[in-house]
């Protein structure tokens, strides 16, 4: 299995109910993700996680540059 894949199991009463496979995981919180934010070397599931990986100023500059 790729190092970017993650399996999350939902358990109920000690039995495995289902498994979800994700193609990548967030570099900040480690959650599995199918969409989100990406820079040249970082992946994040949300704006909050991306701001934790980058400074607020770098995030704002990147978003401004992308919108133009």
Buried (B, 14 or more C-beta within 10 A) or exposed (E): EEEEEBEEEEEEEEEEEEEEEBEBBBBBEEBBBEEBBEBEEBBBBBEEBBBBBBEEEEBEEBEEEEEE
